[in-house]
């Protein structure tokens, strides 16, 4: 169809089709100028880019689109998440409790940007941001949908298992670490053992498991029991002070100590009846009662020297007064004093 036939078919010259065709005819012969024909305000000669220090990394702003990956590939630089004003949250385990939030102060430190996506907010609308109890920062409503979760720091310091509002990032992180043994109560807050009796009781049972593990592992008559022992989580038998959030929740509900006590009773019964395990016992060198065989898993009855591992009655042993350690020190002193005399005698023989 030609243009004349088109216009002949259209009686109304003011129709949309007629106006569009007339505009196309007017601009069909005009083209935009080339970039080389334009006069730039600052020429390349005035600003030589070769003299400027080139960065070794390429910051990626949250406002950039998909071209950031292409630019990174072409320039072969390391991509950094965020920019100078904002960086996305990192996966981190927080043991402490944040002070009461002050919205103005915290958002000013965040440059009035969402801690999750970097969205900027005007100070007049900062009340729309929501506080994350885990990270201690403010997030926009897209990154914080009022999800709630238990806070590890509040559990360890206050034995508080209530759920608090957290961001979506924090919720996903806490869910991932729920069963991970990341919290050493002895290092973070040892006073919690005195505050929570159930936790202290579980610690004693796990100390027994820690010592019983060596007895069962080296006893050829207790391999059936040791095979059941290996089904327990490793952290329960290797370090009595390490817990996960799931473990602490089971301690609170009373679900942990029962199965562990049953296993300890079976293991202790084996040790008491096994001649091989009885030969690995100790007698207290302080009181000299060699008829009372004691074992390190009897945590209520005996104590163990931290240096040599010998066991003594709790009422007999005092820190720093271990007879075995004293013998070891005396033997080392004798060896040290004997070495010069041996060398001197060899010198005299050569003369």
Secondary structure in CASP SS format (residue, H / E / C, confidence):
PFRMAT SS
TARGET T0000
AUTHOR 0000-0000-0000
METHOD secondary structure of the structure
MODEL  1
X C 1.00
X C 1.00
X H 1.00
X H 1.00
X H 1.00
X H 1.00
X H 1.00
X H 1.00
X H 1.00
X C 1.00
X C 1.00
X C 1.00
X C 1.00
X C 1.00
X C 1.00
X H 1.00
X H 1.00
X H 1.00
X H 1.00
X H 1.00
X H 1.00
X H 1.00
X H 1.00
X H 1.00
X H 1.00
X H 1.00
X H 1.00
X C 1.00
X C 1.00
X C 1.00
X C 1.00
X C 1.00
X C 1.00
X C 1.00
X H 1.00
X H 1.00
X H 1.00
X C 1.00
X C 1.00
X C 1.00
X C 1.00
X C 1.00
X C 1.00
X C 1.00
X C 1.00
X C 1.00
X C 1.00
X C 1.00
X H 1.00
X H 1.00
X H 1.00
X C 1.00
X C 1.00
X C 1.00
X C 1.00
X C 1.00
X E 1.00
X E 1.00
X E 1.00
X E 1.00
X C 1.00
X C 1.00
X C 1.00
X C 1.00
X C 1.00
X C 1.00
X H 1.00
X H 1.00
X H 1.00
X H 1.00
X H 1.00
X H 1.00
X H 1.00
X H 1.00
X H 1.00
X C 1.00
X C 1.00
X E 1.00
X E 1.00
X E 1.00
X E 1.00
X E 1.00
X C 1.00
X C 1.00
X C 1.00
X C 1.00
X C 1.00
X C 1.00
X C 1.00
X C 1.00
X C 1.00
X C 1.00
X C 1.00
X C 1.00
X C 1.00
X C 1.00
X C 1.00
X C 1.00
X C 1.00
X C 1.00
X C 1.00
X C 1.00
X H 1.00
X H 1.00
X H 1.00
X H 1.00
X H 1.00
X H 1.00
X H 1.00
X C 1.00
X C 1.00
X C 1.00
X E 1.00
X C 1.00
X C 1.00
X C 1.00
X C 1.00
X C 1.00
X C 1.00
X E 1.00
X C 1.00
X C 1.00
X H 1.00
X H 1.00
X H 1.00
X H 1.00
X H 1.00
X H 1.00
X C 1.00
X E 1.00
X E 1.00
X E 1.00
X C 1.00
X C 1.00
X C 1.00
X C 1.00
X E 1.00
X E 1.00
X E 1.00
X C 1.00
X C 1.00
X C 1.00
X C 1.00
X C 1.00
X C 1.00
X C 1.00
X E 1.00
X E 1.00
X E 1.00
X E 1.00
X C 1.00
X H 1.00
X H 1.00
X H 1.00
X H 1.00
X H 1.00
X H 1.00
X H 1.00
X C 1.00
X C 1.00
X C 1.00
X C 1.00
X E 1.00
X E 1.00
X E 1.00
X E 1.00
X C 1.00
X H 1.00
X H 1.00
X H 1.00
X H 1.00
X H 1.00
X H 1.00
X H 1.00
X H 1.00
X H 1.00
X C 1.00
X C 1.00
X C 1.00
X C 1.00
X C 1.00
X C 1.00
X E 1.00
X E 1.00
X H 1.00
X H 1.00
X H 1.00
X H 1.00
X C 1.00
X C 1.00
X C 1.00
X H 1.00
X H 1.00
X H 1.00
X H 1.00
X C 1.00
X H 1.00
X H 1.00
X H 1.00
X H 1.00
X H 1.00
X H 1.00
X H 1.00
X H 1.00
X H 1.00
X H 1.00
X H 1.00
X H 1.00
X H 1.00
X H 1.00
X H 1.00
X H 1.00
X H 1.00
X H 1.00
X H 1.00
X H 1.00
X H 1.00
X C 1.00
X C 1.00
X C 1.00
X C 1.00
X C 1.00
X H 1.00
X H 1.00
X H 1.00
X H 1.00
X H 1.00
X H 1.00
X H 1.00
X C 1.00
X C 1.00
X C 1.00
X C 1.00
X H 1.00
X H 1.00
X H 1.00
X H 1.00
X H 1.00
X C 1.00
X C 1.00
X C 1.00
X E 1.00
X E 1.00
X C 1.00
X H 1.00
X H 1.00
X H 1.00
X H 1.00
X H 1.00
X H 1.00
X H 1.00
X H 1.00
X H 1.00
X C 1.00
X C 1.00
X C 1.00
X H 1.00
X H 1.00
X H 1.00
X H 1.00
X H 1.00
X H 1.00
X H 1.00
X H 1.00
X H 1.00
X H 1.00
X H 1.00
X H 1.00
X H 1.00
X H 1.00
X H 1.00
X H 1.00
X H 1.00
X C 1.00
X H 1.00
X H 1.00
X H 1.00
X H 1.00
X C 1.00
X C 1.00
X C 1.00
X E 1.00
X C 1.00
X C 1.00
X C 1.00
X C 1.00
X C 1.00
X C 1.00
X C 1.00
X C 1.00
X C 1.00
X C 1.00
X C 1.00
X E 1.00
X C 1.00
X C 1.00
X C 1.00
X C 1.00
X C 1.00
X C 1.00
X C 1.00
X E 1.00
X E 1.00
X E 1.00
X C 1.00
X C 1.00
X C 1.00
X C 1.00
X C 1.00
X C 1.00
X E 1.00
X E 1.00
X E 1.00
X C 1.00
X C 1.00
X C 1.00
X C 1.00
X C 1.00
X C 1.00
X C 1.00
X C 1.00
X C 1.00
X H 1.00
X H 1.00
X H 1.00
X H 1.00
X H 1.00
X H 1.00
X H 1.00
X H 1.00
X H 1.00
X H 1.00
X H 1.00
X H 1.00
X H 1.00
X H 1.00
X H 1.00
X H 1.00
X H 1.00
X H 1.00
X H 1.00
X H 1.00
X H 1.00
X H 1.00
X H 1.00
X H 1.00
X H 1.00
X H 1.00
X H 1.00
X H 1.00
X C 1.00
END
